[in-house]
Amino acid sequence: MSDTNEAKPVALTPQQETQIEAEGKQEAQSVFNKKLIIKGSLWFALITVLTIAGIFFYNNTGQTIEALKHISYKYIAICLVMLFVDLMLGSWRNHIYIRKLNPAVSHWVSFRANVANMFMGAVTPAHGGAGPAQIYVYTSNGVTFIDAFAVSLINMGATLIFMPLAGFVAIMLMDTSYVSGIVPAMLKYGFSFFLIFLLAFLLAFWKPVWVGIIIKKIANGLSAIFPKRREKLEVWAERSFLNISKYQQTCSVIIKQHPFLFPLSLIITTLLYMNKYCMQYVILLGLGVNASLVQVISIQILIQFMIYFAPSPGGSGFAEVSISVLFGKIVPSGLLSIFTLLQRSFLLFFPAIIGAYTVINLLRKQTQQQHRTQVKTDGAA
């Protein structure tokens, strides 16, 4: 008979909690590396420009230039309103938790955290810098690292639940003739990653000790292969286990104290993505293309699903190719490059530009703080 204590995470000492807080802040801050951001931005811009240019020249460029004269700008104005709604929903999805954990933090902080998330997600592979950027904005404004990470983790869970369900519904509703070429392979890639992350999320939340045991076994296995790294691997395993225990405890407290917040987060997540999906339909109307709203939403769900964990910054390259392949069945070839550019602009480029402003300000403040610290150190010496 198993020990019932094995199902519960360990209680952390104040010293361990302080250590987790300090290490967490340091890890989040490490994402704000000028060289990393500049390199990611350049790769993101280069791949995006080359891919859209390829779509432009592959299709009839003469028709494309002519089509620019017939864009209905009232629909573009509607897209700008939908973009504002997108940014507000993204920020409220976090702020419903933050206002409970730290009422002194304004919604404006959550707005900046959301756009910083979108910018860093655009310039890092598989959105790797998105979460740390959001956490860093919050910790810079008085939210503890543990609380900021817990909010990020809970909303990530909402996304991990929503996206696969939306993907299944989209496959059932859409015209199967659209699914051809590289699409099936990308769908398998997307489903695989979502499944892995969802299982890891569920295990870390409900059975943190199990995850800790798995991590320690992995560390022991690697230690046998790399005996010189045994000590570092053991430290990594122990630290990971403590982190998971603390995050699980924090998430449990949030959900138990505010049981309606997670269902509300799921509702906001659904509204957030549906707004994104419907934006494509409005863009098509602005280009004079009449299409089935259900088909447009279904296609966009699959595109978002396929590129979410793409290995390029912001899914660049993969997104543009997916759009040209799937929407190529609906959009005339002469309009395809314009549609691709507008779609990416409203869903990513414009929010990323706003987020870049936030990140640049953070980098400037970080540099000034480091300079002041260095001056004090030199003065003390």
Solvent accessible surface area in square Angstrom, and as a share of the most:
residue,aa,sasa,rsa
1,M,240,1.07
2,S,87,0.56
3,D,79,0.41
4,T,101,0.59
5,N,102,0.52
6,E,90,0.40
7,A,46,0.36
8,K,131,0.55
9,P,32,0.20
10,V,62,0.36
11,A,93,0.72
12,L,22,0.11
13,T,63,0.37
14,P,101,0.63
15,Q,135,0.60
16,Q,53,0.24
17,E,64,0.29
18,T,91,0.53
19,Q,94,0.42
20,I,6,0.03
21,E,36,0.16
22,A,59,0.45
23,E,39,0.18
24,G,4,0.04
25,K,84,0.36
26,Q,129,0.57
27,E,98,0.44
28,A,4,0.03
29,Q,63,0.28
30,S,74,0.47
31,V,22,0.13
32,F,5,0.02
33,N,71,0.37
34,K,111,0.47
35,K,167,0.71
36,L,81,0.40
37,I,13,0.07
38,I,102,0.52
39,K,126,0.53
40,G,8,0.08
41,S,36,0.23
42,L,117,0.58
43,W,126,0.44
44,F,24,0.10
45,A,48,0.37
46,L,89,0.44
47,I,46,0.23
48,T,9,0.05
49,V,95,0.55
50,L,111,0.55
51,T,24,0.14
52,I,22,0.11
53,A,35,0.27
54,G,40,0.38
55,I,15,0.07
56,F,51,0.21
57,F,148,0.62
58,Y,191,0.73
59,N,21,0.11
60,N,73,0.37
61,T,42,0.24
62,G,46,0.44
63,Q,97,0.43
64,T,3,0.02
65,I,97,0.49
66,E,86,0.38
67,A,15,0.12
68,L,84,0.42
69,K,146,0.62
70,H,129,0.58
71,I,20,0.10
72,S,36,0.23
73,Y,152,0.58
74,K,135,0.57
75,Y,52,0.20
76,I,29,0.15
77,A,51,0.40
78,I,76,0.39
79,C,0,0.00
80,L,94,0.47
81,V,93,0.54
82,M,27,0.12
83,L,13,0.06
84,F,122,0.51
85,V,57,0.32
86,D,4,0.02
87,L,7,0.04
88,M,51,0.23
89,L,35,0.17
90,G,5,0.05
91,S,0,0.00
92,W,88,0.31
93,R,36,0.13
94,N,6,0.03
95,H,11,0.05
96,I,5,0.03
97,Y,1,0.00
98,I,0,0.00
99,R,105,0.38
100,K,96,0.41
101,L,52,0.26
102,N,35,0.18
103,P,110,0.69
104,A,96,0.75
105,V,10,0.06
106,S,58,0.37
107,H,41,0.18
108,W,153,0.54
109,V,11,0.07
110,S,0,0.00
111,F,28,0.11
112,R,48,0.18
113,A,0,0.00
114,N,15,0.07
115,V,0,0.00
116,A,0,0.00
117,N,36,0.18
118,M,31,0.14
119,F,21,0.09
120,M,0,0.00
121,G,1,0.01
122,A,0,0.00
123,V,5,0.03
124,T,8,0.05
125,P,73,0.46
126,A,40,0.31
127,H,57,0.26
128,G,51,0.49
129,G,3,0.03
130,A,9,0.07
131,G,21,0.20
132,P,38,0.24
133,A,0,0.00
134,Q,8,0.04
135,I,8,0.04
136,Y,26,0.10
137,V,0,0.00
138,Y,1,0.00
139,T,21,0.12
140,S,59,0.38
141,N,50,0.26
142,G,54,0.52
143,V,3,0.02
144,T,67,0.39
145,F,9,0.04
146,I,13,0.07
147,D,30,0.16
148,A,0,0.00
149,F,56,0.24
150,A,0,0.00
151,V,0,0.00
152,S,21,0.14
153,L,43,0.21
154,I,3,0.02
155,N,4,0.02
156,M,55,0.25
157,G,0,0.00
158,A,0,0.00
159,T,1,0.01
160,L,2,0.01
161,I,51,0.26
162,F,25,0.10
163,M,0,0.00
164,P,18,0.12
165,L,109,0.54
166,A,10,0.08
167,G,0,0.00
168,F,117,0.49
169,V,71,0.41
170,A,1,0.00
171,I,64,0.32
172,M,148,0.66
173,L,100,0.50
174,M,9,0.04
175,D,66,0.34
176,T,101,0.59
177,S,67,0.43
178,Y,26,0.10
179,V,43,0.25
180,S,48,0.31
181,G,71,0.69
182,I,84,0.43
183,V,1,0.00
184,P,53,0.33
185,A,68,0.52
186,M,20,0.09
187,L,16,0.08
188,K,145,0.61
189,Y,75,0.29
190,G,1,0.01
191,F,46,0.19
192,S,55,0.35
193,F,70,0.29
194,F,1,0.00
195,L,102,0.51
196,I,108,0.55
197,F,85,0.35
198,L,35,0.17
199,L,94,0.47
200,A,54,0.42
201,F,24,0.10
202,L,55,0.28
203,L,62,0.31
204,A,23,0.18
205,F,30,0.12
206,W,153,0.54
207,K,65,0.27
208,P,1,0.00
209,V,15,0.09
210,W,126,0.44
211,V,22,0.13
212,G,1,0.01
213,I,72,0.37
214,I,85,0.43
215,I,22,0.11
216,K,72,0.31
217,K,137,0.58
218,I,86,0.44
219,A,2,0.02
220,N,86,0.44
221,G,37,0.35
222,L,64,0.32
223,S,0,0.00
224,A,78,0.60
225,I,116,0.59
226,F,103,0.43
227,P,89,0.56
228,K,201,0.85
229,R,140,0.51
230,R,106,0.39
231,E,131,0.59
232,K,147,0.62
233,L,27,0.13
234,E,84,0.38
235,V,86,0.49
236,W,97,0.34
237,A,3,0.03
238,E,76,0.34
239,R,87,0.32
240,S,19,0.12
241,F,19,0.08
242,L,20,0.10
243,N,28,0.14
244,I,28,0.14
245,S,0,0.00
246,K,33,0.14
247,Y,24,0.09
248,Q,26,0.12
249,Q,50,0.22
250,T,15,0.09
251,C,1,0.00
252,S,18,0.12
253,V,74,0.43
254,I,4,0.02
255,I,51,0.26
256,K,161,0.68
257,Q,122,0.54
258,H,47,0.21
259,P,73,0.46
260,F,168,0.70
261,L,14,0.07
262,F,41,0.17
263,P,63,0.40
264,L,68,0.34
265,S,0,0.00
266,L,52,0.26
267,I,102,0.52
268,I,16,0.08
269,T,0,0.00
270,T,54,0.31
271,L,96,0.48
272,L,11,0.06
273,Y,12,0.05
274,M,66,0.29
275,N,20,0.10
276,K,18,0.07
277,Y,0,0.00
278,C,36,0.21
279,M,1,0.00
280,Q,0,0.00
281,Y,57,0.22
282,V,18,0.10
283,I,0,0.00
284,L,1,0.00
285,L,46,0.23
286,G,1,0.01
287,L,16,0.08
288,G,62,0.60
289,V,12,0.07
290,N,135,0.69
291,A,23,0.18
292,S,57,0.37
293,L,76,0.38
294,V,76,0.44
295,Q,33,0.15
296,V,0,0.00
297,I,22,0.11
298,S,3,0.02
299,I,0,0.00
300,Q,1,0.01
301,I,12,0.06
302,L,0,0.00
303,I,1,0.01
304,Q,28,0.12
305,F,0,0.00
306,M,1,0.01
307,I,14,0.07
308,Y,31,0.12
309,F,12,0.05
310,A,2,0.01
311,P,78,0.49
312,S,13,0.08
313,P,12,0.08
314,G,4,0.04
315,G,2,0.02
316,S,1,0.01
317,G,13,0.12
318,F,77,0.32
319,A,1,0.00
320,E,0,0.00
321,V,54,0.31
322,S,1,0.01
323,I,1,0.00
324,S,22,0.14
325,V,48,0.28
326,L,0,0.00
327,F,0,0.00
328,G,33,0.32
329,K,108,0.46
330,I,34,0.17
331,V,4,0.02
332,P,71,0.45
333,S,55,0.36
334,G,3,0.03
335,L,22,0.11
336,L,11,0.06
337,S,5,0.03
338,I,13,0.07
339,F,0,0.00
340,T,0,0.00
341,L,84,0.42
342,L,31,0.16
343,Q,3,0.01
344,R,11,0.04
345,S,10,0.06
346,F,4,0.02
347,L,20,0.10
348,L,20,0.10
349,F,32,0.13
350,F,74,0.31
351,P,0,0.00
352,A,8,0.06
353,I,114,0.58
354,I,68,0.34
355,G,0,0.00
356,A,21,0.16
357,Y,151,0.57
358,T,9,0.05
359,V,1,0.00
360,I,107,0.54
361,N,37,0.19
362,L,12,0.06
363,L,19,0.09
364,R,116,0.42
365,K,110,0.47
366,Q,22,0.10
367,T,63,0.37
368,Q,79,0.35
369,Q,111,0.49
370,Q,99,0.44
371,H,121,0.54
372,R,137,0.50
373,T,80,0.46
374,Q,100,0.45
375,V,84,0.48
376,K,152,0.64
377,T,76,0.44
378,D,85,0.44
379,G,67,0.64
380,A,93,0.72
381,A,120,0.93
